[in-house]
Amino acid sequence: MAGSRVKIGLLIPLQKNLLVDYSVSNIPIFQGRNIIGRNNLAISDKRVSRKHVSLHTTVDGSAEVVVEGPNPVIVKSGDERKKLSTQDKAPFVHGDILELIPGNYLFKYVTVGNEDASSSKIDSSFLRKEKRHSEEESSAVKRNRHILEDESLEKTLQENDNLEQDDVVAIAPTDSQWKPPEVLASCENVEAIRHFCVPKDRLSLIFRLMRVQGLPAWTNSCSVAIQDVIQGNVLIAVLSNYMVDIDWLMSACPDLRKIPHVLVIHGESGATIDRLKKNRPANWILHKPPLPISYGTHHSKAMLLVYPQGVRVVVHTANLIYVDWNNKTQGLWMQDFPWKEQQNLNKGSSFENDLVDYLNTLKWSEFNVNLPVVGNVNINPSFFKKFDYSSSKVRLIASVPGYHKGTNLKKWGHMKLRGVLEECIFDKEFCKSPLVYQFSSLGSLDERWLAELAVSMSSGILNDGSPLGSGKPLIIWPTVEDVRCSLEGYAAGNAIPSPQKNVEKDFLKKYWARWKANHVGRCRAMPHIKTYTRYNGQNLAVSVRSFSFPLNRWFLLTSANLSKAAWGALQKNSSQLMIRSYELGVLFLPSTIQDRGSEFSCTENLILNQGECKSFSDTEVCKTKLVTLCRKGNNGIDSSSEVIRLPVPYQLPPQPYTSEDIPWSWDRQYFEKDVYGQVWPHHVELYANEDA
């Protein structure tokens, strides 16, 4: 596998004028046999075989090309141009160009250490950057989904055929294939994220979008990649997720090899868990939490990274696989926390209690490590009480499987959210304000349960003590046309795995709203992010307290899809909450903050540049107002408040479906071709080995 092989060089995609083709990923070349073919192209061209050629390399960088498929290739070496047919062989050295025909797909061979000495027609700074990312960009991941009756589980299988890649970064389709959606009046600035910059001491108050390959640079302003998260001198890493591709993970984050102790808490099963066990490094511990109720899964996506200086807590929405970190709209929150002072060892916080309570349910076998700061310690949930979480301004909202009642009724799932919101006081502008549910998998729902969930989502009180009032929810869900014209084409629908029986229920029609992401440039990056929010949209009536922008009341970033399994369902006259799965999210609320000047960090290099921030004295505090990136000006914001912009990846208010919009169902047939000329479904081979 790529994760354990010696990298020899790269194949750099070229245009016909021999300039670099930035729309196609570099192909890493490893010592030994490498397969090059259709899956390395930006567009699936069946004239090119899946195994068009093999490239056999040695440690000194020299290589031999062998034509494996029925169609020929051309090798250009210096001024010599040689055509090779089936089973023909030819030497291949640094600087040579390989052309796959028919189709005229060009690749230049560049050996490790010679990137900067390559042809002047190739941007050397691009090569240096791509050297770090190339293994990640060419990892192979194929997904399929398994849906169970009571929920829409996000069970996925993937194919990691070494250098084959079906879910590739797309090139821009023609106008006939894609037309940009119209801009809503609520968010006229379609490039709002271009100028999104957050002061370092406010990073922990927001979430960030993950970087997407194949989009214009402005769309990735203030975004993060996995290398920005797992970095520095990590002593212990706890990686919690549903799907884990170790080969991709090790190539995308080489620093993982240096971490002495890695605990992977996963939701894999069957052949995939055998694959994990086979490929894991010797110092990695694998653990699958107990699932006491059928059809449940471990779906939480988080990281705990222990440093000599403290701990980094990360909550996000992406599986640990290539397509999730490169082709999807995803979200991530993280904050670093220091070790507790000796005199504060017994001091806790709501964040600490929620975190440790959740970790206790995972039931991993503790292990002993020797840390430079505290010596020999057992790594168990109680270990994470050693850090000072008092600076956290978010709340953890988790789900764990079980039948929860009595004092635990409001400890998990939507009842936990209800309990937290019931303690919050909100401005009257949010009385009966609307709700938004946005997610990537839809369970088997009924109106009674949606009403139950809406009660929790609508909790809270006004300044006068009266209830906030029920909000009308809308469900943001991609249409068939959104998926067809997406970066991945119909293949993106594998990660929106809801069947017709769940999607096409009549009562859901009044809830559907469009995925519109012009302002963050992600209309074509299908959402795998899961968010829930309540907001005050544009109030066109003349009012002293009216707003002309969406103002968020609260915002939840979570792994939880819209299902009973994820959020829980009340039973026994609402005295018991039954949850099937593990989920984890962070709740952003308007809060009170003090200007500290800088944010504690476990690493020397922070990701974002310092931005402009309102200045307060050391003892002065201010209230925060959560708004979207589309907010303009300071109308309605008093001088004692600070605006915190969240990169909400969809436009508010959402646009309801028209009569022509059809919600995506992954088990329907679609005959109109996507941006790659494919119909749906099309055959996907799962877990093919290198030589298959």
C-alpha positions in Angstrom: 0.0 0.0 0.0 1.1 3.6 -0.6 1.3 4.3 3.1 4.2 1.8 3.5 6.1 2.3 0.2 9.0 4.5 -0.7 8.0 7.5 -2.8 10.2 7.9 -5.9 8.6 10.8 -7.7 5.5 12.3 -9.3 3.7 12.3 -12.7 2.7 15.9 -13.3 -0.4 16.3 -15.5 0.2 18.7 -18.5 -2.0 20.5 -21.0 -1.3 20.1 -24.7 0.9 23.2 -24.5 3.0 21.4 -21.9 1.9 23.8 -19.1 0.8 22.2 -15.8 -2.9 21.2 -15.8 -4.0 22.4 -12.4 -7.4 20.7 -12.6 -5.9 17.2 -12.3 -4.2 15.8 -9.3 -0.5 14.8 -9.4 0.1 11.0 -9.3 2.6 9.8 -6.7 5.1 7.2 -8.0 6.4 4.7 -5.5 9.2 2.1 -5.7 8.0 -1.0 -7.5 5.0 -1.4 -9.7 2.6 1.6 -10.3 -0.6 1.4 -12.3 -1.6 4.4 -14.4 -5.0 4.6 -16.2 -8.5 5.9 -16.4 -8.9 6.6 -12.7 -6.1 9.1 -12.8 -7.9 11.3 -15.2 -10.2 14.2 -14.3 -12.9 12.9 -16.7 -13.8 9.2 -17.0 -12.7 8.3 -20.5 -13.4 4.7 -21.4 -10.9 4.8 -24.2 -8.3 4.8 -21.5 -8.0 1.5 -19.7 -8.1 1.3 -15.9 -4.6 -0.3 -16.2 -3.4 1.5 -19.3 0.3 1.3 -18.4 2.4 0.2 -15.5 5.5 2.1 -14.3 8.2 0.0 -12.6 10.6 2.1 -10.6 13.8 1.5 -8.6 15.1 3.4 -5.6 17.4 5.5 -7.8 14.4 6.9 -9.7 14.9 5.0 -13.0 11.8 3.4 -14.4 10.4 1.2 -17.1 7.0 1.8 -18.8 5.0 -1.3 -19.8 1.8 -0.9 -21.9 -0.8 -3.1 -20.1 -4.0 -2.1 -22.0 -5.0 -2.6 -25.7 -4.4 1.1 -26.7 -0.9 2.5 -27.3 1.1 5.2 -25.5 3.8 7.6 -26.5 7.0 8.2 -24.5 8.8 11.5 -25.3 12.4 11.5 -24.1 14.3 14.7 -25.1 13.8 15.0 -28.8 12.9 11.4 -29.3 9.2 10.4 -29.5 8.5 6.6 -29.3 5.1 4.9 -29.8 4.5 1.8 -27.6 1.8 -0.9 -28.2 0.4 -3.6 -26.0 3.2 -5.3 -23.8 5.9 -3.0 -25.3 8.4 -1.7 -22.8 10.6 1.4 -22.7 13.0 3.1 -20.2 11.5 6.2 -18.5 13.6 8.8 -16.7 13.3 12.2 -15.0 11.9 14.7 -17.4 10.3 12.2 -19.8 6.7 12.8 -20.9 4.1 10.0 -21.1 1.1 10.4 -23.4 -1.9 8.1 -23.1 -3.8 7.7 -26.4 -6.5 8.1 -27.6 -7.3 11.2 -25.7 -3.8 12.8 -25.6 -3.4 12.8 -21.8 0.1 14.0 -20.9 2.1 13.5 -17.8 5.7 14.6 -17.0 7.8 12.3 -14.8 9.7 14.2 -12.0 11.8 12.3 -9.4 12.0 13.3 -5.8 14.6 15.9 -5.2 14.4 17.1 -8.8 11.1 19.0 -8.6 12.7 22.4 -8.7 15.0 21.5 -11.5 12.2 20.4 -13.8 11.2 22.2 -17.0 10.7 26.0 -16.7 7.2 25.4 -18.0 6.3 23.8 -14.7 5.7 26.1 -11.8 8.3 25.0 -9.2 6.4 26.5 -6.3 3.4 24.5 -7.3 5.5 21.3 -7.3 6.9 22.0 -3.8 3.3 22.5 -2.5 2.1 19.4 -4.4 4.9 17.3 -3.0 3.3 17.6 0.4 -0.2 16.9 -0.8 0.3 14.5 -3.7 -0.3 11.3 -1.9 -3.5 12.7 -0.4 -4.7 14.0 -3.7 -4.3 10.7 -5.5 -5.6 8.3 -2.8 -8.4 6.0 -4.0 -11.7 6.1 -2.3 -15.0 4.6 -3.5 -18.1 4.8 -1.4 -21.3 2.9 -1.2 -24.0 3.1 1.5 -26.1 0.7 3.5 -29.4 2.1 4.8 -31.3 0.5 7.6 -35.1 0.8 8.3 -35.1 2.9 11.5 -32.5 5.3 10.4 -30.3 6.4 7.5 -27.0 5.1 8.6 -24.0 6.5 6.8 -22.4 3.1 6.4 -19.8 3.3 3.6 -17.4 1.0 2.0 -14.5 2.3 0.0 -12.0 1.0 -2.5 -8.4 1.9 -2.0 -6.8 0.5 -5.2 -3.4 2.1 -4.5 -3.2 4.6 -7.4 -6.8 4.3 -8.8 -9.3 7.1 -7.9 -12.9 7.1 -8.9 -13.8 10.2 -6.8 -11.5 12.6 -8.5 -11.4 16.4 -8.5 -13.5 17.7 -11.3 -12.6 20.2 -14.0 -15.1 22.9 -14.7 -18.0 21.6 -16.8 -19.3 23.4 -19.8 -22.1 25.9 -19.6 -24.6 23.3 -20.9 -23.7 21.1 -17.9 -23.7 23.7 -15.1 -25.3 27.1 -14.6 -24.7 29.0 -11.4 -27.8 29.3 -9.2 -29.3 32.8 -8.9 -28.1 34.9 -6.0 -30.6 35.4 -3.2 -31.3 38.9 -2.0 -30.4 37.8 1.5 -26.8 37.3 0.5 -25.9 39.5 -2.5 -22.2 39.1 -2.0 -21.5 35.8 -3.7 -17.9 35.9 -2.7 -18.4 36.7 1.0 -15.9 34.2 2.2 -13.1 35.9 0.1 -12.6 38.5 2.9 -13.3 36.2 5.8 -10.4 36.6 8.2 -10.6 35.8 11.9 -8.3 37.2 14.7 -6.2 34.5 16.4 -7.9 35.1 19.8 -11.3 34.5 18.2 -10.6 31.2 16.4 -12.2 29.1 19.1 -15.5 31.1 18.8 -16.1 29.9 15.3 -16.0 26.8 13.1 -14.2 26.7 9.8 -14.9 25.1 6.5 -12.6 22.4 5.2 -10.5 23.0 2.0 -12.0 21.8 -1.2 -9.9 20.7 -4.2 -10.7 22.0 -7.7 -12.4 25.3 -6.6 -11.1 28.9 -7.1 -8.6 30.0 -4.4 -11.0 32.6 -2.9 -13.5 29.8 -1.9 -10.9 28.3 0.5 -10.2 31.5 2.5 -9.9 30.7 6.1 -10.4 27.0 5.4 -8.4 24.1 6.9 -6.9 20.9 5.7 -6.0 17.9 7.8 -2.4 18.9 7.9 -3.4 22.1 9.7 -5.1 20.1 12.4 -2.7 17.2 13.1 0.6 19.1 13.5 3.4 19.8 15.9 4.8 17.6 18.7 1.8 15.4 19.4 2.4 12.9 22.2 -0.9 11.1 22.1 -3.6 11.1 19.4 -7.2 9.9 19.9 -8.9 9.8 16.6 -12.7 9.2 16.8 -14.5 8.5 13.5 -16.9 6.3 11.6 -14.8 5.4 8.5 -11.0 5.3 8.6 -8.6 4.8 5.7 -5.2 4.3 7.3 -3.3 4.3 4.0 -4.7 7.7 3.0 -4.4 9.1 6.5 -0.7 8.2 6.8 0.0 9.7 3.4 -2.0 12.9 4.1 -0.5 13.3 7.6 3.1 12.1 7.7 3.4 13.5 11.2 1.1 10.6 12.4 4.1 8.3 12.0 6.0 10.3 14.7 3.2 10.1 17.3 4.2 7.5 19.9 0.6 6.5 20.9 -2.5 6.6 18.6 -5.9 5.3 19.7 -8.4 5.0 16.8 -12.0 4.8 17.9 -14.0 3.7 14.8 -17.3 2.4 13.5 -16.0 0.0 10.9 -17.2 -3.6 10.7 -16.7 -6.8 8.6 -14.0 -6.8 6.0 -13.1 -3.2 6.6 -12.2 -3.8 10.2 -9.9 -6.7 9.1 -8.3 -4.3 6.7 -7.8 -1.8 9.5 -6.1 -4.4 11.7 -3.9 -5.5 8.8 -2.7 -2.0 7.9 -2.4 -0.3 11.2 1.1 0.6 12.5 2.3 -1.4 15.5 1.8 1.4 18.0 -1.8 2.1 17.0 -4.7 0.8 19.1 -8.0 0.1 17.4 -11.3 0.2 19.4 -14.9 -0.1 18.4 -17.3 1.1 21.2 -20.1 -1.1 22.3 -23.4 -0.9 20.4 -26.1 -2.3 22.8 -29.0 -1.5 20.5 -29.4 -2.8 17.0 -28.8 -0.7 13.9 -26.6 1.7 15.9 -23.2 2.9 14.9 -20.2 4.9 16.1 -20.6 8.0 14.0 -18.8 10.7 16.1 -16.0 12.6 14.4 -13.4 14.1 16.8 -9.8 14.3 17.7 -8.0 14.7 21.0 -4.3 15.6 20.5 -2.1 15.7 23.6 1.0 18.0 23.5 3.6 18.9 26.0 1.8 22.2 26.4 -1.8 20.9 26.6 -4.5 19.3 24.5 -6.2 20.1 21.2 -9.9 19.2 21.0 -11.3 18.9 17.5 -14.9 18.3 16.5 -15.6 17.9 12.8 -17.9 16.3 10.2 -15.5 14.3 7.9 -14.7 10.7 7.8 -11.0 9.9 7.7 -10.9 9.2 4.0 -9.8 11.1 0.9 -13.1 12.3 -0.6 -14.4 13.7 2.7 -11.3 16.0 3.2 -11.1 17.1 -0.5 -14.4 17.0 -2.4 -17.1 17.8 0.2 -18.5 20.8 2.1 -17.4 20.0 5.7 -16.9 21.9 8.9 -14.4 21.8 11.8 -14.0 23.4 15.2 -11.0 23.2 17.4 -9.4 24.7 20.4 -6.3 24.2 22.4 -6.4 24.0 26.2 -3.5 24.2 28.7 -2.7 21.8 31.5 -4.4 22.8 34.8 -2.4 24.6 37.4 -1.7 22.5 40.5 -4.1 24.5 42.7 -6.9 24.0 40.1 -6.8 20.3 39.6 -10.2 19.8 41.1 -11.8 22.7 39.2 -14.1 21.6 36.5 -16.4 23.2 33.8 -19.5 22.3 31.8 -17.3 21.5 28.8 -15.0 19.2 30.9 -18.0 17.4 32.4 -19.6 16.8 29.0 -16.4 15.7 27.4 -15.4 13.2 30.2 -18.9 11.8 30.5 -19.0 11.2 26.8 -15.5 9.5 26.8 -16.6 7.3 29.6 -19.3 5.7 27.4 -16.7 4.6 24.8 -15.2 1.9 27.0 -11.7 1.7 25.6 -9.1 -0.3 27.5 -6.8 2.2 29.3 -3.1 2.1 28.5 -0.1 3.5 30.3 2.3 6.1 28.8 5.2 8.2 30.1 4.7 11.8 29.3 7.4 14.5 29.8 5.0 16.8 31.7 3.3 14.4 34.2 5.3 11.2 34.0 3.5 7.8 33.9 -0.2 8.1 33.4 -3.1 5.9 32.4 -4.9 7.1 29.3 -8.5 6.8 30.2 -11.4 9.3 30.3 -10.3 10.7 33.6 -6.9 11.7 32.2 -8.6 14.4 30.2 -9.6 16.1 33.5 -6.0 17.3 33.7 -6.6 20.2 31.2 -8.2 23.6 31.9 -11.3 24.0 29.6 -12.5 27.2 31.3 -11.9 29.3 28.2 -14.3 27.2 26.1 -17.3 29.1 24.8 -19.0 26.2 23.1 -21.1 23.4 24.6 -20.7 19.7 23.6 -23.9 18.0 22.5 -23.4 14.2 22.3 -25.5 11.1 21.7 -24.7 7.7 23.1 -26.7 4.5 22.6 -29.0 3.4 25.4 -32.3 4.0 27.1 -31.9 7.2 29.1 -34.3 8.2 31.8 -34.4 9.9 35.2 -31.5 12.3 35.8 -30.0 11.1 32.5 -33.0 12.1 30.4 -31.5 15.4 29.3 -27.9 14.2 29.2 -27.8 13.1 25.6 -29.3 13.6 22.1 -31.9 16.2 21.4 -32.9 16.3 25.1 -29.4 17.5 25.9 -29.8 20.3 23.4 -33.2 21.1 24.9 -31.8 21.3 28.4 -28.9 23.6 27.4 -31.3 25.9 25.4 -33.8 26.1 28.2 -31.1 27.8 30.3 -30.6 30.5 27.6 -32.2 33.9 27.4 -32.6 35.4 23.9 -33.7 38.7 22.4 -37.3 39.0 21.4 -36.3 39.2 17.7 -36.0 35.4 17.9 -39.6 34.7 19.1 -40.9 32.0 16.9 -38.0 32.5 14.5 -37.4 29.7 11.9 -35.2 26.6 12.2 -32.9 25.1 9.7 -31.9 21.4 9.6 -29.0 20.6 7.2 -27.4 17.2 7.0 -26.4 14.5 4.5 -28.5 11.4 5.4 -32.2 11.2 6.2 -33.7 8.6 8.4 -37.1 7.0 8.4 -39.1 9.9 9.9 -42.7 10.7 10.9 -44.4 13.9 11.7 -44.7 13.1 15.4 -41.0 12.7 15.8 -40.3 15.9 13.8 -42.6 17.8 16.2 -40.7 16.2 19.1 -37.4 17.4 17.7 -38.8 20.9 17.0 -39.7 21.3 20.6 -36.1 20.7 21.6 -34.7 23.0 18.8 -37.2 25.7 19.8 -36.3 25.7 23.5 -35.3 28.9 25.3 -36.9 31.9 27.0 -37.2 35.6 26.2 -36.0 38.5 28.4 -39.4 38.6 30.1 -39.3 34.9 31.0 -41.9 33.8 28.4 -41.1 30.8 26.1 -39.3 31.5 22.9 -42.0 29.8 20.9 -41.9 27.0 18.2 -40.0 27.7 15.1 -41.0 26.4 11.6 -38.2 24.2 10.3 -36.9 23.9 6.8 -34.7 21.0 5.6 -31.8 21.9 3.3 -31.3 19.0 1.0 -29.5 18.7 -2.4 -31.7 18.2 -5.5 -31.0 15.6 -8.2 -29.7 18.5 -10.3 -27.3 19.7 -7.6 -25.8 16.2 -7.4 -25.6 15.7 -11.2 -23.7 19.0 -11.7 -21.5 18.7 -8.6 -17.7 18.4 -8.5 -18.1 14.6 -8.3 -21.1 14.2 -10.5 -23.5 11.4 -9.5 -20.7 9.8 -7.4 -21.3 12.5 -4.8 -24.7 10.9 -4.2 -22.9 8.0 -2.5 -22.4 10.3 0.5 -26.0 11.5 0.5 -27.3 7.9 1.1 -31.0 8.2 1.6 -33.5 5.9 -0.2 -36.8 6.9 -1.8 -38.8 5.4 1.0 -37.3 8.0 3.4 -37.1 10.9 1.0 -40.4 10.7 -0.9 -42.8 10.9 2.0 -45.6 13.4 1.3 -45.4 15.3 4.6 -41.7 16.2 3.9 -42.5 18.3 0.8 -43.3 21.4 2.8 -39.9 21.3 4.5 -37.6 21.0 1.5 -35.2 23.9 0.8 -32.3 24.3 -1.7 -28.6 23.8 -1.1 -27.4 27.3 -2.1 -23.8 28.1 -1.2 -22.8 30.9 -3.6 -21.3 33.1 -0.9 -18.8 30.4 0.1 -18.3 29.0 -3.4 -19.5 25.6 -2.5 -22.7 25.1 -4.6 -20.9 22.2 -6.4 -19.2 20.8 -3.3 -22.0 18.5 -2.0 -22.6 18.9 1.8 -21.4 16.2 4.2 -21.4 18.9 6.9 -24.3 18.6 9.4 -25.7 21.8 11.0 -28.8 23.0 12.8 -29.6 26.6 13.6 -32.2 29.2 14.5 -32.0 32.6 13.0 -33.7 35.9 12.5 -34.0 36.4 8.8 -34.7 39.6 6.9 -37.6 41.5 8.5 -39.1 43.7 5.8 -41.7 45.3 8.1 -40.8 48.8 9.5 -39.6 48.2 13.0 -37.3 49.9 15.4 -35.6 46.6 16.0 -35.7 45.2 12.5 -32.6 43.6 11.0 -31.5 43.5 7.3 -29.3 40.4 7.7 -29.6 36.9 9.1 -28.6 36.9 12.8 -28.0 33.5 14.3 -29.5 32.7 17.6 -27.5 29.5 18.0 -25.7 27.2 15.7 -24.8 23.5 16.0 -22.1 21.7 14.1 -22.4 18.0 14.6 -22.0 14.5 13.2 -25.7 13.8 13.7 -27.9 13.4 10.7 -31.7 13.8 10.8 -32.6 10.4 12.3 -34.1 8.9 15.4 -31.0 6.8 15.8 -28.8 9.9 16.0 -30.9 12.3 18.0 -33.0 9.8 20.0 -36.8 9.3 20.3 -38.9 9.7 23.4 -40.7 6.7 24.8 -42.9 5.7 27.7 -44.9 9.0 27.9 -41.7 11.0 27.3 -40.0 9.6 30.4 -37.3 7.7 28.4 -35.0 8.7 25.4 -33.8 5.8 23.2 -30.7 6.5 21.2 -29.0 3.9 18.9 -25.7 5.7 17.8 -22.8 7.7 19.0 -22.7 11.3 17.8 -20.8 14.5 18.8 -21.3 18.2 18.1 -20.4 21.7 19.3 -23.1 24.3 20.1 -22.3 27.9 19.4 -24.2 30.4 21.5 -24.1 34.1 22.0 -21.7 34.5 24.9 -19.8 36.9 27.1 -16.1 37.2 26.3 -13.1 39.1 27.6 -10.4 40.3 25.3 -7.2 38.4 26.1 -5.1 39.5 23.2 -4.1 36.0 22.1 -5.4 32.5 22.1 -3.5 29.7 23.9 -1.9 27.3 21.4 -0.2 23.9 21.6 1.7 24.6 18.4 4.0 27.4 17.4 2.4 28.2 14.1 -1.2 29.2 14.1 -3.2 28.6 10.9 -4.7 32.1 10.4 -3.4 35.6 10.2 -4.2 38.2 12.8 -7.3 40.2 11.7 -8.9 43.3 13.0 -10.6 42.9 16.4 -12.5 45.3 18.6 -10.3 46.3 21.5 -11.4 46.1 25.1 -9.6 46.6 28.3 -8.3 43.7 30.3 -11.2 43.8 32.7 -13.9 44.8 30.2 -16.2 42.1 28.7 -18.5 42.2 25.7 -21.4 40.2 24.4 -21.1 38.3 21.1 -23.6 38.4 18.3 -23.5 35.4 15.9 -24.1 36.3 12.3 -23.5 34.8 8.9 -20.9 36.0 6.4 -23.6 37.8 4.5 -24.2 40.4 7.2 -23.4 44.0 6.1 -22.7 46.9 8.3 -23.4 47.2 12.1 -27.1 48.1 12.0 -28.8 46.7 15.0 -25.6 45.9 16.9 -25.1 47.9 20.0 -21.6 49.3 21.0 -21.2 46.8 23.8 -21.4 43.8 21.5 -18.9 42.1 19.2 -20.0 40.5 15.9 -18.8 36.9 15.5 -19.1 35.8 11.9 -19.8 32.1 11.3 -19.1 30.6 7.8 -22.6 29.1 7.5 -22.3 27.3 4.2 -25.8 27.9 2.9 -27.8 31.0 2.3 -30.3 32.3 4.9 -33.2 32.4 4.6 -33.2 29.1 2.6 -35.0 29.0 -0.7 -37.9 26.5 -0.7 -38.1 23.9 -3.5 -40.0 24.8 -6.7 -42.3 22.3 -8.4 -39.4 21.4 -10.7 -37.0 20.5 -7.9 -36.6 16.8 -7.0 -34.9 15.8 -3.7 -31.9 13.4 -4.2 -32.6 9.7 -3.5 -29.6 7.5 -3.9 -31.5 4.4 -5.0 -33.3 6.0 -7.9 -32.2 5.7 -11.5 -31.1 8.9 -13.3 -30.6 8.8 -17.1 -29.5 12.4 -17.7 -25.8 12.3 -17.8 -23.7 14.1 -15.2 -20.6 16.3 -15.7 -18.5 13.1 -16.4 -21.0 11.7 -18.9 -22.2 9.1 -16.4 -25.7 7.9 -15.5 -26.8 6.6 -12.1 -26.3 4.1 -10.8 -23.1 3.0 -12.3 -20.9 0.1 -11.2 -18.5 0.6 -8.4 -15.9 -2.0 -7.4 -15.3 -2.1 -3.7 -12.0 -2.8 -2.0 -10.2 -4.0 -5.2 -6.6 -5.0 -4.4 -3.6 -3.5 -6.2 -3.4 -6.1 -8.9 -7.1 -6.6 -9.6 
